[in-house]
Amino acid sequence: MVVIAYDILDDKRLREVAKYMEKNGFRSQRSVFELDVKMTEAKKIFNGLKKIIKKEDKCFLFEIKDKIDLQVNTSIERIF
């Protein structure tokens, strides 16, 4: 499973990111989406966000391999 979480400062960009993510994943919280895709596909989706967000925004990609990963070494990527 892959999780993308974000914090977008501008309301217009926030709506754009949410709309983009609703097409690609399942919303588990307001700014958190779960994706049931392979990591290569998740990175393509994640890279698509680079066209929308700005330097003042935060966006993270987490790869969660199993429940144990939630407590230890989880792979994380960040835009900007």
KETOR-729326 format. One line per field, with one value per residue (C-alpha): residue number from 0; residue in one letter; chain; x, y, z. Coordinates in Angstrom, 1 decimal. Layout:
# residues N
num NUM / ...
residuo a / ...
cadena A / ...
east X / ...
north Y / ...
up Z / ...
//
This chain:
# residues 80
num 0 / 1 / 2 / 3 / 4 / 5 / 6 / 7 / 8 / 9 / 10 / 11 / 12 / 13 / 14 / 15 / 16 / 17 / 18 / 19 / 20 / 21 / 22 / 23 / 24 / 25 / 26 / 27 / 28 / 29 / 30 / 31 / 32 / 33 / 34 / 35 / 36 / 37 / 38 / 39 / 40 / 41 / 42 / 43 / 44 / 45 / 46 / 47 / 48 / 49 / 50 / 51 / 52 / 53 / 54 / 55 / 56 / 57 / 58 / 59 / 60 / 61 / 62 / 63 / 64 / 65 / 66 / 67 / 68 / 69 / 70 / 71 / 72 / 73 / 74 / 75 / 76 / 77 / 78 / 79
residuo m / v / v / i / a / y / d / i / l / d / d / k / r / l / r / e / v / a / k / y / m / e / k / n / g / f / r / s / q / r / s / v / f / e / l / d / v / k / m / t / e / a / k / k / i / f / n / g / l / k / k / i / i / k / k / e / d / k / c / f / l / f / e / i / k / d / k / i / d / l / q / v / n / t / s / i / e / r / i / f
cadena A / A / A / A / A / A / A / A / A / A / A / A / A / A / A / A / A / A / A / A / A / A / A / A / A / A / A / A / A / A / A / A / A / A / A / A / A / A / A / A / A / A / A / A / A / A / A / A / A / A / A / A / A / A / A / A / A / A / A / A / A / A / A / A / A / A / A / A / A / A / A / A / A / A / A / A / A / A / A / A
east 0.0 / 1.1 / 0.0 / 0.1 / -0.4 / -0.3 / -0.6 / -1.4 / -1.5 / -3.6 / -7.3 / -7.3 / -4.3 / -5.8 / -8.9 / -6.8 / -4.7 / -7.8 / -9.5 / -6.3 / -6.0 / -9.6 / -9.0 / -6.1 / -6.7 / -9.0 / -9.4 / -8.8 / -8.6 / -9.0 / -5.5 / -4.5 / -5.0 / -4.3 / -3.3 / -3.5 / -0.9 / 2.7 / 5.4 / 6.3 / 2.7 / 2.5 / 5.6 / 4.0 / 1.0 / 3.2 / 5.2 / 2.0 / 1.5 / 4.6 / 2.7 / 0.2 / 2.0 / 4.4 / 7.5 / 5.4 / 3.3 / 4.2 / 3.5 / 4.7 / 4.7 / 4.9 / 5.3 / 3.9 / 4.9 / 3.2 / 1.9 / 5.4 / 6.4 / 4.1 / 6.3 / 9.7 / 11.6 / 9.0 / 10.1 / 9.2 / 9.6 / 8.9 / 8.3 / 10.4
north 0.0 / 3.5 / 6.6 / 10.2 / 13.0 / 16.7 / 20.1 / 22.8 / 26.4 / 27.9 / 26.9 / 26.8 / 24.5 / 22.4 / 21.8 / 20.9 / 18.4 / 16.9 / 16.5 / 14.9 / 12.5 / 11.5 / 10.2 / 8.2 / 6.9 / 6.4 / 9.2 / 7.9 / 11.4 / 14.9 / 15.2 / 11.6 / 9.1 / 5.4 / 3.9 / 0.3 / 0.4 / -0.6 / 1.8 / 2.7 / 3.8 / 5.6 / 7.6 / 8.6 / 9.9 / 11.6 / 13.3 / 14.6 / 16.6 / 18.5 / 20.3 / 21.6 / 22.3 / 25.1 / 25.3 / 26.4 / 23.3 / 19.9 / 16.5 / 13.1 / 9.6 / 6.7 / 3.1 / 0.7 / -2.9 / -4.5 / -3.6 / -3.9 / -1.0 / 1.3 / 1.0 / 0.9 / 1.9 / 3.2 / 4.5 / 8.2 / 10.7 / 14.4 / 17.0 / 20.1
up 0.0 / -0.7 / 1.1 / -0.1 / 2.4 / 1.8 / 3.4 / 0.7 / 1.8 / -1.0 / -1.2 / -5.0 / -5.2 / -2.3 / -4.4 / -7.5 / -5.5 / -3.9 / -7.3 / -8.8 / -5.9 / -5.9 / -9.4 / -8.3 / -4.8 / -1.8 / 0.7 / 4.2 / 5.8 / 4.6 / 3.1 / 3.1 / 0.3 / 0.1 / -3.3 / -4.1 / -6.8 / -7.3 / -6.2 / -9.8 / -10.5 / -7.2 / -8.1 / -11.4 / -9.6 / -7.0 / -9.7 / -11.3 / -8.1 / -8.9 / -11.6 / -9.0 / -5.7 / -4.9 / -2.6 / 0.4 / 0.3 / 1.7 / 0.0 / 1.2 / -0.3 / 2.1 / 1.0 / 3.6 / 3.0 / 6.0 / 9.5 / 10.9 / 8.6 / 10.5 / 13.5 / 11.9 / 8.7 / 6.2 / 2.8 / 2.5 / -0.3 / -0.2 / -2.9 / -2.2
//
